[in-house]
Amino acid sequence: MRLRLRAKGLVPAKVAAKVWDLPGPHIDVDSDAKRFALEAGIAEVDVIYPATTHMRLEVKGTP
């Protein structure tokens, strides 16, 4: 699974396999993926979860 995250002020270092700290929402990620990869562009980040069959995102809003 590949998802593209795009937000003004996005900091790639704050995007990890289990937690995405985006400008605004904080998102917890539950996935059965064994690996995680991140590809950072100029204005976006692609998060990659190979061979995923299950993913749950919990949006917690701003801290």
mmCIF file of the N, C-alpha and C atoms, coordinates in Angstrom:
data_MODEL
# 
_entry.id   MODEL 
# 
loop_
_atom_site.group_PDB 
_atom_site.id 
_atom_site.type_symbol 
_atom_site.label_atom_id 
_atom_site.label_alt_id 
_atom_site.label_comp_id 
_atom_site.label_asym_id 
_atom_site.label_entity_id 
_atom_site.label_seq_id 
_atom_site.pdbx_PDB_ins_code 
_atom_site.Cartn_x 
_atom_site.Cartn_y 
_atom_site.Cartn_z 
_atom_site.occupancy 
_atom_site.B_iso_or_equiv 
_atom_site.pdbx_formal_charge 
_atom_site.auth_seq_id 
_atom_site.auth_comp_id 
_atom_site.auth_asym_id 
_atom_site.auth_atom_id 
_atom_site.pdbx_PDB_model_num 
ATOM 1   N N  . MET A 1 1  ? 0.849  -1.166 0.000  1.00 0.00 ? 1  MET A N  1 
ATOM 2   C CA . MET A 1 1  ? 0.000  0.000  0.000  1.00 0.00 ? 1  MET A CA 1 
ATOM 3   C C  . MET A 1 1  ? 0.897  1.231  0.000  1.00 0.00 ? 1  MET A C  1 
ATOM 4   N N  . ARG A 1 2  ? 0.552  2.189  -0.820 1.00 0.00 ? 2  ARG A N  1 
ATOM 5   C CA . ARG A 1 2  ? 1.271  3.463  -0.881 1.00 0.00 ? 2  ARG A CA 1 
ATOM 6   C C  . ARG A 1 2  ? 0.249  4.582  -0.714 1.00 0.00 ? 2  ARG A C  1 
ATOM 7   N N  . LEU A 1 3  ? 0.543  5.483  0.215  1.00 0.00 ? 3  LEU A N  1 
ATOM 8   C CA . LEU A 1 3  ? -0.311 6.642  0.444  1.00 0.00 ? 3  LEU A CA 1 
ATOM 9   C C  . LEU A 1 3  ? 0.535  7.897  0.326  1.00 0.00 ? 3  LEU A C  1 
ATOM 10  N N  . ARG A 1 4  ? -0.012 8.934  -0.271 1.00 0.00 ? 4  ARG A N  1 
ATOM 11  C CA . ARG A 1 4  ? 0.692  10.204 -0.393 1.00 0.00 ? 4  ARG A CA 1 
ATOM 12  C C  . ARG A 1 4  ? 0.098  11.187 0.612  1.00 0.00 ? 4  ARG A C  1 
ATOM 13  N N  . LEU A 1 5  ? 0.970  11.749 1.445  1.00 0.00 ? 5  LEU A N  1 
ATOM 14  C CA . LEU A 1 5  ? 0.577  12.757 2.427  1.00 0.00 ? 5  LEU A CA 1 
ATOM 15  C C  . LEU A 1 5  ? 1.078  14.103 1.932  1.00 0.00 ? 5  LEU A C  1 
ATOM 16  N N  . ARG A 1 6  ? 0.196  15.063 1.921  1.00 0.00 ? 6  ARG A N  1 
ATOM 17  C CA . ARG A 1 6  ? 0.561  16.395 1.439  1.00 0.00 ? 6  ARG A CA 1 
ATOM 18  C C  . ARG A 1 6  ? -0.073 17.417 2.384  1.00 0.00 ? 6  ARG A C  1 
ATOM 19  N N  . ALA A 1 7  ? 0.767  18.265 2.971  1.00 0.00 ? 7  ALA A N  1 
ATOM 20  C CA . ALA A 1 7  ? 0.269  19.301 3.875  1.00 0.00 ? 7  ALA A CA 1 
ATOM 21  C C  . ALA A 1 7  ? 1.313  20.410 3.978  1.00 0.00 ? 7  ALA A C  1 
ATOM 22  N N  . LYS A 1 8  ? 0.852  21.618 4.068  1.00 0.00 ? 8  LYS A N  1 
ATOM 23  C CA . LYS A 1 8  ? 1.755  22.749 4.234  1.00 0.00 ? 8  LYS A CA 1 
ATOM 24  C C  . LYS A 1 8  ? 2.469  22.605 5.581  1.00 0.00 ? 8  LYS A C  1 
ATOM 25  N N  . GLY A 1 9  ? 3.786  22.677 5.566  1.00 0.00 ? 9  GLY A N  1 
ATOM 26  C CA . GLY A 1 9  ? 4.571  22.563 6.785  1.00 0.00 ? 9  GLY A CA 1 
ATOM 27  C C  . GLY A 1 9  ? 4.866  21.129 7.201  1.00 0.00 ? 9  GLY A C  1 
ATOM 28  N N  . LEU A 1 10 ? 4.610  20.165 6.337  1.00 0.00 ? 10 LEU A N  1 
ATOM 29  C CA . LEU A 1 10 ? 4.871  18.756 6.623  1.00 0.00 ? 10 LEU A CA 1 
ATOM 30  C C  . LEU A 1 10 ? 6.363  18.529 6.848  1.00 0.00 ? 10 LEU A C  1 
ATOM 31  N N  . VAL A 1 11 ? 6.699  17.835 7.927  1.00 0.00 ? 11 VAL A N  1 
ATOM 32  C CA . VAL A 1 11 ? 8.087  17.509 8.246  1.00 0.00 ? 11 VAL A CA 1 
ATOM 33  C C  . VAL A 1 11 ? 8.254  15.992 8.116  1.00 0.00 ? 11 VAL A C  1 
ATOM 34  N N  . PRO A 1 12 ? 8.984  15.520 7.099  1.00 0.00 ? 12 PRO A N  1 
ATOM 35  C CA . PRO A 1 12 ? 9.120  14.076 6.887  1.00 0.00 ? 12 PRO A CA 1 
ATOM 36  C C  . PRO A 1 12 ? 9.625  13.305 8.112  1.00 0.00 ? 12 PRO A C  1 
ATOM 37  N N  . ALA A 1 13 ? 10.473 13.913 8.921  1.00 0.00 ? 13 ALA A N  1 
ATOM 38  C CA . ALA A 1 13 ? 11.012 13.241 10.106 1.00 0.00 ? 13 ALA A CA 1 
ATOM 39  C C  . ALA A 1 13 ? 9.924  12.924 11.141 1.00 0.00 ? 13 ALA A C  1 
ATOM 40  N N  . LYS A 1 14 ? 8.770  13.576 11.027 1.00 0.00 ? 14 LYS A N  1 
ATOM 41  C CA . LYS A 1 14 ? 7.676  13.337 11.968 1.00 0.00 ? 14 LYS A CA 1 
ATOM 42  C C  . LYS A 1 14 ? 6.672  12.304 11.455 1.00 0.00 ? 14 LYS A C  1 
ATOM 43  N N  . VAL A 1 15 ? 7.024  11.632 10.366 1.00 0.00 ? 15 VAL A N  1 
ATOM 44  C CA . VAL A 1 15 ? 6.173  10.583 9.801  1.00 0.00 ? 15 VAL A CA 1 
ATOM 45  C C  . VAL A 1 15 ? 6.905  9.252  9.972  1.00 0.00 ? 15 VAL A C  1 
ATOM 46  N N  . ALA A 1 16 ? 6.312  8.361  10.768 1.00 0.00 ? 16 ALA A N  1 
ATOM 47  C CA . ALA A 1 16 ? 6.914  7.052  11.034 1.00 0.00 ? 16 ALA A CA 1 
ATOM 48  C C  . ALA A 1 16 ? 5.880  5.965  10.762 1.00 0.00 ? 16 ALA A C  1 
ATOM 49  N N  . ALA A 1 17 ? 6.288  4.720  10.902 1.00 0.00 ? 17 ALA A N  1 
ATOM 50  C CA . ALA A 1 17 ? 5.404  3.591  10.586 1.00 0.00 ? 17 ALA A CA 1 
ATOM 51  C C  . ALA A 1 17 ? 4.137  3.585  11.431 1.00 0.00 ? 17 ALA A C  1 
ATOM 52  N N  . LYS A 1 18 ? 4.247  3.925  12.710 1.00 0.00 ? 18 LYS A N  1 
ATOM 53  C CA . LYS A 1 18 ? 3.105  3.821  13.628 1.00 0.00 ? 18 LYS A CA 1 
ATOM 54  C C  . LYS A 1 18 ? 2.442  5.151  13.958 1.00 0.00 ? 18 LYS A C  1 
ATOM 55  N N  . VAL A 1 19 ? 3.117  6.260  13.649 1.00 0.00 ? 19 VAL A N  1 
ATOM 56  C CA . VAL A 1 19 ? 2.586  7.588  14.000 1.00 0.00 ? 19 VAL A CA 1 
ATOM 57  C C  . VAL A 1 19 ? 2.916  8.583  12.899 1.00 0.00 ? 19 VAL A C  1 
ATOM 58  N N  . TRP A 1 20 ? 1.908  9.338  12.487 1.00 0.00 ? 20 TRP A N  1 
ATOM 59  C CA . TRP A 1 20 ? 2.117  10.440 11.554 1.00 0.00 ? 20 TRP A CA 1 
ATOM 60  C C  . TRP A 1 20 ? 1.767  11.724 12.302 1.00 0.00 ? 20 TRP A C  1 
ATOM 61  N N  . ASP A 1 21 ? 2.766  12.551 12.598 1.00 0.00 ? 21 ASP A N  1 
ATOM 62  C CA . ASP A 1 21 ? 2.524  13.861 13.213 1.00 0.00 ? 21 ASP A CA 1 
ATOM 63  C C  . ASP A 1 21 ? 2.502  14.888 12.104 1.00 0.00 ? 21 ASP A C  1 
ATOM 64  N N  . LEU A 1 22 ? 1.323  15.154 11.607 1.00 0.00 ? 22 LEU A N  1 
ATOM 65  C CA . LEU A 1 22 ? 1.151  16.094 10.510 1.00 0.00 ? 22 LEU A CA 1 
ATOM 66  C C  . LEU A 1 22 ? 0.819  17.472 11.064 1.00 0.00 ? 22 LEU A C  1 
ATOM 67  N N  . PRO A 1 23 ? 0.987  18.525 10.272 1.00 0.00 ? 23 PRO A N  1 
ATOM 68  C CA . PRO A 1 23 ? 0.543  19.849 10.708 1.00 0.00 ? 23 PRO A CA 1 
ATOM 69  C C  . PRO A 1 23 ? -0.985 19.813 10.866 1.00 0.00 ? 23 PRO A C  1 
ATOM 70  N N  . GLY A 1 24 ? -1.441 19.832 12.087 1.00 0.00 ? 24 GLY A N  1 
ATOM 71  C CA . GLY A 1 24 ? -2.877 19.696 12.364 1.00 0.00 ? 24 GLY A CA 1 
ATOM 72  C C  . GLY A 1 24 ? -3.143 18.374 13.037 1.00 0.00 ? 24 GLY A C  1 
ATOM 73  N N  . PRO A 1 25 ? -3.525 17.348 12.275 1.00 0.00 ? 25 PRO A N  1 
ATOM 74  C CA . PRO A 1 25 ? -3.887 16.094 12.934 1.00 0.00 ? 25 PRO A CA 1 
ATOM 75  C C  . PRO A 1 25 ? -2.690 15.229 13.327 1.00 0.00 ? 25 PRO A C  1 
ATOM 76  N N  . HIS A 1 26 ? -2.890 14.483 14.392 1.00 0.00 ? 26 HIS A N  1 
ATOM 77  C CA . HIS A 1 26 ? -1.970 13.428 14.824 1.00 0.00 ? 26 HIS A CA 1 
ATOM 78  C C  . HIS A 1 26 ? -2.659 12.119 14.480 1.00 0.00 ? 26 HIS A C  1 
ATOM 79  N N  . ILE A 1 27 ? -1.981 11.227 13.769 1.00 0.00 ? 27 ILE A N  1 
ATOM 80  C CA . ILE A 1 27 ? -2.613 9.997  13.300 1.00 0.00 ? 27 ILE A CA 1 
ATOM 81  C C  . ILE A 1 27 ? -1.819 8.796  13.780 1.00 0.00 ? 27 ILE A C  1 
ATOM 82  N N  . ASP A 1 28 ? -2.510 7.877  14.485 1.00 0.00 ? 28 ASP A N  1 
ATOM 83  C CA . ASP A 1 28 ? -1.912 6.606  14.877 1.00 0.00 ? 28 ASP A CA 1 
ATOM 84  C C  . ASP A 1 28 ? -2.230 5.587  13.798 1.00 0.00 ? 28 ASP A C  1 
ATOM 85  N N  . VAL A 1 29 ? -1.253 4.754  13.459 1.00 0.00 ? 29 VAL A N  1 
ATOM 86  C CA . VAL A 1 29 ? -1.401 3.770  12.392 1.00 0.00 ? 29 VAL A CA 1 
ATOM 87  C C  . VAL A 1 29 ? -1.266 2.364  12.969 1.00 0.00 ? 29 VAL A C  1 
ATOM 88  N N  . ASP A 1 30 ? -2.243 1.521  12.688 1.00 0.00 ? 30 ASP A N  1 
ATOM 89  C CA . ASP A 1 30 ? -2.182 0.106  13.049 1.00 0.00 ? 30 ASP A CA 1 
ATOM 90  C C  . ASP A 1 30 ? -2.202 -0.681 11.740 1.00 0.00 ? 30 ASP A C  1 
ATOM 91  N N  . SER A 1 31 ? -1.157 -1.467 11.501 1.00 0.00 ? 31 SER A N  1 
ATOM 92  C CA . SER A 1 31 ? -1.036 -2.181 10.235 1.00 0.00 ? 31 SER A CA 1 
ATOM 93  C C  . SER A 1 31 ? -0.354 -3.526 10.455 1.00 0.00 ? 31 SER A C  1 
ATOM 94  N N  . ASP A 1 32 ? -0.652 -4.485 9.581  1.00 0.00 ? 32 ASP A N  1 
ATOM 95  C CA . ASP A 1 32 ? 0.026  -5.774 9.646  1.00 0.00 ? 32 ASP A CA 1 
ATOM 96  C C  . ASP A 1 32 ? 1.262  -5.817 8.741  1.00 0.00 ? 32 ASP A C  1 
ATOM 97  N N  . ALA A 1 33 ? 1.675  -4.689 8.221  1.00 0.00 ? 33 ALA A N  1 
ATOM 98  C CA . ALA A 1 33 ? 2.865  -4.636 7.356  1.00 0.00 ? 33 ALA A CA 1 
ATOM 99  C C  . ALA A 1 33 ? 4.118  -4.977 8.159  1.00 0.00 ? 33 ALA A C  1 
ATOM 100 N N  . LYS A 1 34 ? 4.990  -5.729 7.578  1.00 0.00 ? 34 LYS A N  1 
ATOM 101 C CA . LYS A 1 34 ? 6.256  -6.109 8.236  1.00 0.00 ? 34 LYS A CA 1 
ATOM 102 C C  . LYS A 1 34 ? 7.349  -5.069 8.006  1.00 0.00 ? 34 LYS A C  1 
ATOM 103 N N  . ARG A 1 35 ? 7.150  -4.244 6.964  1.00 0.00 ? 35 ARG A N  1 
ATOM 104 C CA . ARG A 1 35 ? 8.143  -3.213 6.652  1.00 0.00 ? 35 ARG A CA 1 
ATOM 105 C C  . ARG A 1 35 ? 7.435  -1.885 6.412  1.00 0.00 ? 35 ARG A C  1 
ATOM 106 N N  . PHE A 1 36 ? 8.235  -0.824 6.413  1.00 0.00 ? 36 PHE A N  1 
ATOM 107 C CA . PHE A 1 36 ? 7.737  0.529  6.176  1.00 0.00 ? 36 PHE A CA 1 
ATOM 108 C C  . PHE A 1 36 ? 8.812  1.292  5.420  1.00 0.00 ? 36 PHE A C  1 
ATOM 109 N N  . ALA A 1 37 ? 8.395  2.083  4.459  1.00 0.00 ? 37 ALA A N  1 
ATOM 110 C CA . ALA A 1 37 ? 9.334  2.946  3.736  1.00 0.00 ? 37 ALA A CA 1 
ATOM 111 C C  . ALA A 1 37 ? 8.698  4.316  3.568  1.00 0.00 ? 37 ALA A C  1 
ATOM 112 N N  . LEU A 1 38 ? 9.537  5.309  3.447  1.00 0.00 ? 38 LEU A N  1 
ATOM 113 C CA . LEU A 1 38 ? 9.085  6.683  3.286  1.00 0.00 ? 38 LEU A CA 1 
ATOM 114 C C  . LEU A 1 38 ? 9.872  7.286  2.133  1.00 0.00 ? 38 LEU A C  1 
ATOM 115 N N  . GLU A 1 39 ? 9.170  7.917  1.208  1.00 0.00 ? 39 GLU A N  1 
ATOM 116 C CA . GLU A 1 39 ? 9.818  8.632  0.108  1.00 0.00 ? 39 GLU A CA 1 
ATOM 117 C C  . GLU A 1 39 ? 9.374  10.086 0.180  1.00 0.00 ? 39 GLU A C  1 
ATOM 118 N N  . ALA A 1 40 ? 10.305 10.952 0.489  1.00 0.00 ? 40 ALA A N  1 
ATOM 119 C CA . ALA A 1 40 ? 9.995  12.367 0.651  1.00 0.00 ? 40 ALA A CA 1 
ATOM 120 C C  . ALA A 1 40 ? 10.213 13.115 -0.655 1.00 0.00 ? 40 ALA A C  1 
ATOM 121 N N  . GLY A 1 41 ? 9.215  13.911 -1.034 1.00 0.00 ? 41 GLY A N  1 
ATOM 122 C CA . GLY A 1 41 ? 9.314  14.787 -2.182 1.00 0.00 ? 41 GLY A CA 1 
ATOM 123 C C  . GLY A 1 41 ? 9.453  16.218 -1.703 1.00 0.00 ? 41 GLY A C  1 
ATOM 124 N N  . ILE A 1 42 ? 9.233  17.158 -2.589 1.00 0.00 ? 42 ILE A N  1 
ATOM 125 C CA . ILE A 1 42 ? 9.349  18.571 -2.225 1.00 0.00 ? 42 ILE A CA 1 
ATOM 126 C C  . ILE A 1 42 ? 8.165  19.020 -1.377 1.00 0.00 ? 42 ILE A C  1 
ATOM 127 N N  . ALA A 1 43 ? 6.959  18.640 -1.769 1.00 0.00 ? 43 ALA A N  1 
ATOM 128 C CA . ALA A 1 43 ? 5.770  19.108 -1.066 1.00 0.00 ? 43 ALA A CA 1 
ATOM 129 C C  . ALA A 1 43 ? 4.926  17.961 -0.506 1.00 0.00 ? 43 ALA A C  1 
ATOM 130 N N  . GLU A 1 44 ? 5.477  16.719 -0.568 1.00 0.00 ? 44 GLU A N  1 
ATOM 131 C CA . GLU A 1 44 ? 4.683  15.594 -0.100 1.00 0.00 ? 44 GLU A CA 1 
ATOM 132 C C  . GLU A 1 44 ? 5.591  14.469 0.382  1.00 0.00 ? 44 GLU A C  1 
ATOM 133 N N  . VAL A 1 45 ? 4.965  13.504 1.041  1.00 0.00 ? 45 VAL A N  1 
ATOM 134 C CA . VAL A 1 45 ? 5.656  12.313 1.514  1.00 0.00 ? 45 VAL A CA 1 
ATOM 135 C C  . VAL A 1 45 ? 4.814  11.112 1.106  1.00 0.00 ? 45 VAL A C  1 
ATOM 136 N N  . ASP A 1 46 ? 5.453  10.105 0.516  1.00 0.00 ? 46 ASP A N  1 
ATOM 137 C CA . ASP A 1 46 ? 4.777  8.834  0.249  1.00 0.00 ? 46 ASP A CA 1 
ATOM 138 C C  . ASP A 1 46 ? 5.138  7.880  1.372  1.00 0.00 ? 46 ASP A C  1 
ATOM 139 N N  . VAL A 1 47 ? 4.129  7.301  2.024  1.00 0.00 ? 47 VAL A N  1 
ATOM 140 C CA . VAL A 1 47 ? 4.353  6.268  3.019  1.00 0.00 ? 47 VAL A CA 1 
ATOM 141 C C  . VAL A 1 47 ? 4.012  4.935  2.361  1.00 0.00 ? 47 VAL A C  1 
ATOM 142 N N  . ILE A 1 48 ? 4.888  3.956  2.524  1.00 0.00 ? 48 ILE A N  1 
ATOM 143 C CA . ILE A 1 48 ? 4.748  2.688  1.816  1.00 0.00 ? 48 ILE A CA 1 
ATOM 144 C C  . ILE A 1 48 ? 4.746  1.549  2.831  1.00 0.00 ? 48 ILE A C  1 
ATOM 145 N N  . TYR A 1 49 ? 3.690  0.760  2.784  1.00 0.00 ? 49 TYR A N  1 
ATOM 146 C CA . TYR A 1 49 ? 3.532  -0.401 3.644  1.00 0.00 ? 49 TYR A CA 1 
ATOM 147 C C  . TYR A 1 49 ? 3.388  -1.625 2.723  1.00 0.00 ? 49 TYR A C  1 
ATOM 148 N N  . PRO A 1 50 ? 4.502  -2.320 2.401  1.00 0.00 ? 50 PRO A N  1 
ATOM 149 C CA . PRO A 1 50 ? 4.433  -3.451 1.482  1.00 0.00 ? 50 PRO A CA 1 
ATOM 150 C C  . PRO A 1 50 ? 3.624  -4.623 2.058  1.00 0.00 ? 50 PRO A C  1 
ATOM 151 N N  . ALA A 1 51 ? 2.913  -5.303 1.195  1.00 0.00 ? 51 ALA A N  1 
ATOM 152 C CA . ALA A 1 51 ? 2.158  -6.519 1.540  1.00 0.00 ? 51 ALA A CA 1 
ATOM 153 C C  . ALA A 1 51 ? 1.166  -6.313 2.684  1.00 0.00 ? 51 ALA A C  1 
ATOM 154 N N  . THR A 1 52 ? 0.564  -5.170 2.751  1.00 0.00 ? 52 THR A N  1 
ATOM 155 C CA . THR A 1 52 ? -0.418 -4.884 3.802  1.00 0.00 ? 52 THR A CA 1 
ATOM 156 C C  . THR A 1 52 ? -1.775 -5.482 3.445  1.00 0.00 ? 52 THR A C  1 
ATOM 157 N N  . THR A 1 53 ? -2.387 -6.142 4.415  1.00 0.00 ? 53 THR A N  1 
ATOM 158 C CA . THR A 1 53 ? -3.755 -6.634 4.231  1.00 0.00 ? 53 THR A CA 1 
ATOM 159 C C  . THR A 1 53 ? -4.716 -5.950 5.189  1.00 0.00 ? 53 THR A C  1 
ATOM 160 N N  . HIS A 1 54 ? -4.167 -5.250 6.193  1.00 0.00 ? 54 HIS A N  1 
ATOM 161 C CA . HIS A 1 54 ? -4.989 -4.564 7.190  1.00 0.00 ? 54 HIS A CA 1 
ATOM 162 C C  . HIS A 1 54 ? -4.322 -3.243 7.567  1.00 0.00 ? 54 HIS A C  1 
ATOM 163 N N  . MET A 1 55 ? -5.106 -2.180 7.610  1.00 0.00 ? 55 MET A N  1 
ATOM 164 C CA . MET A 1 55 ? -4.606 -0.895 8.086  1.00 0.00 ? 55 MET A CA 1 
ATOM 165 C C  . MET A 1 55 ? -5.751 -0.129 8.730  1.00 0.00 ? 55 MET A C  1 
ATOM 166 N N  . ARG A 1 56 ? -5.475 0.408  9.899  1.00 0.00 ? 56 ARG A N  1 
ATOM 167 C CA . ARG A 1 56 ? -6.454 1.231  10.620 1.00 0.00 ? 56 ARG A CA 1 
ATOM 168 C C  . ARG A 1 56 ? -5.776 2.542  10.998 1.00 0.00 ? 56 ARG A C  1 
ATOM 169 N N  . LEU A 1 57 ? -6.422 3.651  10.648 1.00 0.00 ? 57 LEU A N  1 
ATOM 170 C CA . LEU A 1 57 ? -5.912 4.981  10.973 1.00 0.00 ? 57 LEU A CA 1 
ATOM 171 C C  . LEU A 1 57 ? -6.809 5.608  12.023 1.00 0.00 ? 57 LEU A C  1 
ATOM 172 N N  . GLU A 1 58 ? -6.208 6.127  13.087 1.00 0.00 ? 58 GLU A N  1 
ATOM 173 C CA . GLU A 1 58 ? -6.969 6.812  14.128 1.00 0.00 ? 58 GLU A CA 1 
ATOM 174 C C  . GLU A 1 58 ? -6.520 8.276  14.155 1.00 0.00 ? 58 GLU A C  1 
ATOM 175 N N  . VAL A 1 59 ? -7.414 9.157  13.744 1.00 0.00 ? 59 VAL A N  1 
ATOM 176 C CA . VAL A 1 59 ? -7.119 10.581 13.671 1.00 0.00 ? 59 VAL A CA 1 
ATOM 177 C C  . VAL A 1 59 ? -7.486 11.202 15.008 1.00 0.00 ? 59 VAL A C  1 
ATOM 178 N N  . LYS A 1 60 ? -6.503 11.824 15.662 1.00 0.00 ? 60 LYS A N  1 
ATOM 179 C CA . LYS A 1 60 ? -6.712 12.378 16.993 1.00 0.00 ? 60 LYS A CA 1 
ATOM 180 C C  . LYS A 1 60 ? -6.823 13.895 17.011 1.00 0.00 ? 60 LYS A C  1 
ATOM 181 N N  . GLY A 1 61 ? -6.690 14.542 15.882 1.00 0.00 ? 61 GLY A N  1 
ATOM 182 C CA . GLY A 1 61 ? -6.797 15.996 15.840 1.00 0.00 ? 61 GLY A CA 1 
ATOM 183 C C  . GLY A 1 61 ? -5.513 16.657 16.292 1.00 0.00 ? 61 GLY A C  1 
ATOM 184 N N  . THR A 1 62 ? -5.589 17.919 16.567 1.00 0.00 ? 62 THR A N  1 
ATOM 185 C CA . THR A 1 62 ? -4.390 18.673 16.969 1.00 0.00 ? 62 THR A CA 1 
ATOM 186 C C  . THR A 1 62 ? -4.074 18.394 18.438 1.00 0.00 ? 62 THR A C  1 
ATOM 187 N N  . PRO A 1 63 ? -2.779 18.315 18.763 1.00 0.00 ? 63 PRO A N  1 
ATOM 188 C CA . PRO A 1 63 ? -2.381 18.063 20.166 1.00 0.00 ? 63 PRO A CA 1 
ATOM 189 C C  . PRO A 1 63 ? -2.690 19.239 21.057 1.00 0.00 ? 63 PRO A C  1 
# 
